[in-house]
Amino acid sequence: MEKFPPIDTTYFYTYECVEPYNKFFYRTIEEIKMTSTSIYCLLRYGLKSDPDVVKDEYTFVTINRKGGTVEEFSIPCESGMTPIGYGLKDDMQEKIQPFLFFKKKAHYGVRVFGL
């Protein structure tokens, strides 16, 4: 197990200050949307230093703004599908849904998940 590198004060207040730590953080909020009742997040589980969308796992998180309850759903990618990208679809009527843009053989498609 690799240890965190020591803090280098010469990088304070620069973008480079986080670079030595990127490989230790495996969860990233890729996209966030809000409605009057909920906060919706698309979470990526994968190393930021290795942006390979095919290997990463994605989940859809819903946070109730009033009660604070949290629900998290895995976004599946079926066998034979190669994921190209993930996102959040907003129908502008308080409904947010995750989607998967994929390639299957020679065809491309989008799958919207109705949760």
Backbone bond lengths (Angstrom), bond angles and torsions (degrees), N, CA, C in turn:
res aa  C-N    CA-C-N  psi(-1)  N-CA   C-N-CA  omega(-1)  CA-C   N-CA-C  phi
1 M - - - 1.452 - - 1.524 108.79 -
2 E 1.309 115.28 125.45 1.453 121.37 179.98 1.531 110.01 -80.14
3 K 1.334 115.99 142.88 1.464 120.83 -179.76 1.517 110.93 -94.64
4 F 1.340 114.37 156.73 1.463 120.05 174.31 1.521 108.93 -59.24
5 P 1.327 118.07 138.21 1.461 119.61 175.11 1.530 110.58 -70.98
6 P 1.316 116.92 154.71 1.476 118.89 178.23 1.529 110.77 -65.16
7 I 1.309 115.42 155.90 1.467 121.26 -179.93 1.521 109.41 -70.35
8 D 1.331 115.16 132.76 1.465 121.50 177.85 1.527 107.62 -109.81
9 T 1.312 117.05 103.99 1.469 121.77 -174.88 1.525 113.22 -65.65
10 T 1.327 118.39 -16.64 1.470 119.68 178.38 1.525 111.79 -69.58
11 Y 1.335 116.75 -16.98 1.461 120.74 178.77 1.526 113.31 -95.74
12 F 1.323 118.94 -0.70 1.458 120.80 178.91 1.534 109.54 -55.63
13 Y 1.322 115.66 141.46 1.467 123.92 178.72 1.527 112.86 63.75
14 T 1.324 116.77 27.45 1.462 121.61 174.88 1.522 108.54 -129.19
15 Y 1.325 115.91 162.58 1.468 120.16 177.14 1.528 111.32 -71.25
16 E 1.311 117.38 -24.12 1.460 121.23 -178.55 1.535 113.22 -71.48
17 C 1.321 117.56 -12.77 1.466 120.39 -175.98 1.533 112.54 -63.16
18 V 1.320 118.75 -26.20 1.463 120.75 -178.39 1.522 113.24 -93.12
19 E 1.319 117.75 -15.61 1.460 120.81 -174.23 1.535 114.92 -54.87
20 P 1.336 120.02 -43.99 1.472 118.68 179.78 1.526 113.60 -65.01
21 Y 1.344 117.69 -13.95 1.461 121.63 -175.54 1.525 113.47 -104.54
22 N 1.326 117.82 -8.59 1.464 121.34 -175.87 1.521 113.01 -54.17
23 K 1.306 118.28 -38.72 1.467 120.19 -176.22 1.526 113.10 -70.31
24 F 1.328 117.38 -11.47 1.459 120.71 -179.87 1.531 112.91 -92.77
25 F 1.312 116.45 -14.12 1.458 120.52 -177.72 1.515 109.23 -104.85
26 Y 1.317 116.94 116.90 1.449 121.88 -172.40 1.528 113.48 -108.82
27 R 1.315 118.33 -3.37 1.461 121.33 -177.43 1.522 109.07 -122.94
28 T 1.340 115.31 127.30 1.459 121.07 -176.22 1.521 109.84 -135.09
29 I 1.317 117.15 137.71 1.460 120.83 170.96 1.525 106.56 -80.84
30 E 1.321 115.72 113.74 1.462 121.12 -178.35 1.529 112.00 -86.74
31 E 1.326 115.90 -33.48 1.464 120.14 -178.83 1.520 108.76 -153.85
32 I 1.329 115.97 148.37 1.460 120.84 179.50 1.526 108.30 -141.63
33 K 1.330 115.39 138.92 1.467 121.98 175.49 1.521 107.63 -137.94
34 M 1.339 116.19 154.34 1.457 120.69 -179.22 1.520 110.93 -132.92
35 T 1.319 113.82 148.49 1.457 121.38 170.41 1.526 106.37 -123.74
36 S 1.315 117.23 -177.13 1.466 119.43 -179.90 1.528 111.98 -67.50
37 T 1.342 117.43 -20.70 1.463 120.04 -176.28 1.529 114.55 -110.19
38 S 1.349 118.07 -23.05 1.464 119.77 -171.63 1.524 112.77 -143.94
39 I 1.323 114.18 161.20 1.463 123.35 171.33 1.525 105.66 -115.40
40 Y 1.323 116.92 131.96 1.461 122.38 -177.51 1.524 109.04 -118.54
41 C 1.323 115.87 132.53 1.462 120.74 -178.91 1.522 110.24 -129.18
42 L 1.313 115.48 142.03 1.453 122.52 170.37 1.518 105.71 -103.50
43 L 1.333 116.82 113.42 1.466 121.76 -177.85 1.517 110.52 -103.14
44 R 1.308 115.03 137.66 1.465 121.99 177.29 1.521 108.54 -110.65
45 Y 1.330 115.72 127.68 1.456 121.47 174.77 1.516 107.78 -104.51
46 G 1.302 116.19 103.39 1.454 123.18 -178.52 1.508 108.59 175.31
47 L 1.311 116.51 155.70 1.461 120.05 -178.65 1.518 110.60 -70.72
48 K 1.319 116.34 132.14 1.464 122.26 -179.89 1.524 110.67 -61.34
49 S 1.333 115.89 -30.43 1.463 119.99 -179.25 1.529 111.94 -76.05
50 D 1.335 118.27 -7.38 1.458 122.80 -179.51 1.526 108.48 -128.81
51 P 1.338 117.80 81.96 1.469 120.80 -172.68 1.532 113.51 -79.66
52 D 1.328 117.70 53.10 1.457 122.04 179.39 1.521 108.92 -96.56
53 V 1.337 116.46 101.15 1.458 122.03 -174.86 1.533 111.55 -63.63
54 V 1.322 117.88 -23.58 1.464 120.93 -178.52 1.526 110.85 -68.58
55 K 1.326 118.08 -37.03 1.461 122.05 -177.85 1.525 113.20 -84.03
56 D 1.311 117.80 -22.69 1.461 121.47 -173.57 1.526 112.05 -76.07
57 E 1.317 114.61 157.94 1.461 121.40 173.10 1.520 107.91 -111.39
58 Y 1.331 115.95 147.34 1.457 121.40 -179.18 1.524 109.72 -125.99
59 T 1.325 115.11 144.83 1.458 120.47 174.79 1.526 108.96 -132.06
60 F 1.325 114.42 158.45 1.457 122.63 178.58 1.519 106.78 -113.35
61 V 1.320 116.26 122.25 1.462 121.63 -175.98 1.524 109.05 -114.43
62 T 1.325 115.26 132.66 1.466 122.04 175.44 1.519 108.35 -117.58
63 I 1.320 116.27 126.92 1.467 122.29 177.90 1.521 107.85 -116.94
64 N 1.321 116.21 120.50 1.452 121.76 177.81 1.525 108.35 -73.66
65 R 1.322 117.47 121.55 1.466 121.48 -175.15 1.520 113.01 -69.31
66 K 1.313 117.71 -26.71 1.455 120.28 -177.98 1.527 111.69 -86.33
67 G 1.323 116.78 -51.35 1.464 120.67 -175.77 1.521 114.64 -93.18
68 G 1.329 116.99 -17.60 1.450 120.37 179.60 1.524 114.63 80.03
69 T 1.337 117.39 6.38 1.459 118.84 179.35 1.530 110.30 -70.45
70 V 1.330 115.06 147.49 1.458 121.46 -176.45 1.523 109.45 -123.03
71 E 1.327 115.90 133.34 1.455 122.12 173.93 1.526 107.66 -124.18
72 E 1.345 116.17 138.86 1.460 120.42 -179.68 1.520 109.08 -132.36
73 F 1.347 115.99 129.42 1.453 122.55 -179.44 1.524 109.90 -123.47
74 S 1.308 116.06 134.94 1.459 121.07 175.68 1.523 108.93 -73.12
75 I 1.319 117.00 140.02 1.462 121.45 176.66 1.523 106.92 -98.36
76 P 1.337 117.19 108.20 1.458 119.71 -174.20 1.521 113.02 -78.89
77 C 1.306 115.11 151.90 1.457 122.50 172.65 1.521 106.11 -125.52
78 E 1.321 116.17 113.76 1.454 121.25 -174.31 1.523 112.05 -68.71
79 S 1.305 114.80 158.18 1.454 121.85 177.39 1.530 109.98 -57.39
80 G 1.304 116.21 136.13 1.456 121.25 -179.48 1.509 114.29 91.45
81 M 1.333 116.69 -13.77 1.470 120.96 177.55 1.520 109.82 -91.78
82 T 1.306 116.47 135.78 1.456 121.51 172.92 1.521 107.48 -107.18
83 P 1.337 118.25 113.23 1.474 119.33 -179.17 1.529 111.10 -68.17
84 I 1.312 114.61 138.01 1.466 120.79 176.82 1.524 110.05 -110.41
85 G 1.311 116.50 -34.20 1.460 120.10 179.15 1.513 111.42 -170.85
86 Y 1.325 114.91 161.14 1.455 123.13 179.88 1.520 108.02 -128.63
87 G 1.319 117.42 156.38 1.454 120.52 177.73 1.514 111.59 -166.14
88 L 1.338 115.47 -177.58 1.456 122.68 177.78 1.523 108.52 -117.82
89 K 1.316 116.21 128.32 1.466 123.73 179.45 1.530 108.40 -96.91
90 D 1.310 115.78 131.15 1.466 122.20 -179.39 1.523 108.13 -117.38
91 D 1.337 117.68 118.35 1.460 120.48 179.99 1.531 112.40 -89.05
92 M 1.322 116.39 5.29 1.465 123.83 178.20 1.528 112.78 65.88
93 Q 1.321 117.69 15.16 1.464 121.37 177.74 1.527 109.57 -131.54
94 E 1.325 116.26 44.23 1.468 122.56 176.50 1.531 113.57 68.13
95 K 1.336 118.04 21.85 1.465 120.21 178.35 1.526 109.23 -125.04
96 I 1.327 115.91 117.75 1.458 122.70 179.59 1.526 107.12 -115.72
97 Q 1.335 116.81 132.58 1.456 121.23 -179.66 1.527 109.91 -134.39
98 P 1.336 116.64 143.34 1.466 119.12 174.94 1.528 110.19 -78.70
99 F 1.344 115.92 152.62 1.457 119.98 175.34 1.521 110.21 -138.51
100 L 1.311 114.40 159.54 1.458 123.40 179.36 1.521 107.85 -125.90
101 F 1.326 116.65 125.23 1.461 122.69 172.43 1.523 105.44 -97.05
102 F 1.335 118.24 125.54 1.457 120.28 -172.23 1.526 112.31 -140.89
103 K 1.327 113.94 167.14 1.455 122.46 173.28 1.525 106.51 -121.70
104 K 1.328 115.77 134.01 1.464 121.30 176.14 1.519 106.48 -133.51
105 K 1.331 114.33 110.68 1.470 122.10 -172.24 1.525 107.53 58.79
106 A 1.316 118.71 -121.12 1.467 121.22 -177.23 1.526 112.24 -99.54
107 H 1.333 118.10 9.26 1.462 121.58 -176.29 1.531 111.09 -113.96
108 Y 1.326 114.70 150.19 1.458 121.76 176.93 1.523 108.34 -111.75
109 G 1.326 115.54 151.67 1.448 119.11 179.04 1.514 112.12 -157.12
110 V 1.308 115.07 169.10 1.464 122.49 176.04 1.527 106.48 -127.06
111 R 1.310 114.94 131.77 1.470 120.32 176.61 1.523 107.95 -117.23
112 V 1.320 116.56 120.36 1.457 122.74 178.11 1.520 106.67 -99.75
113 F 1.323 115.96 130.86 1.455 121.41 -177.90 1.519 109.36 -96.78
114 G 1.320 116.68 119.02 1.459 122.35 177.12 1.509 109.47 -94.48
115 L 1.301 116.39 102.30 1.468 120.32 -176.44 1.507 110.98 -98.70
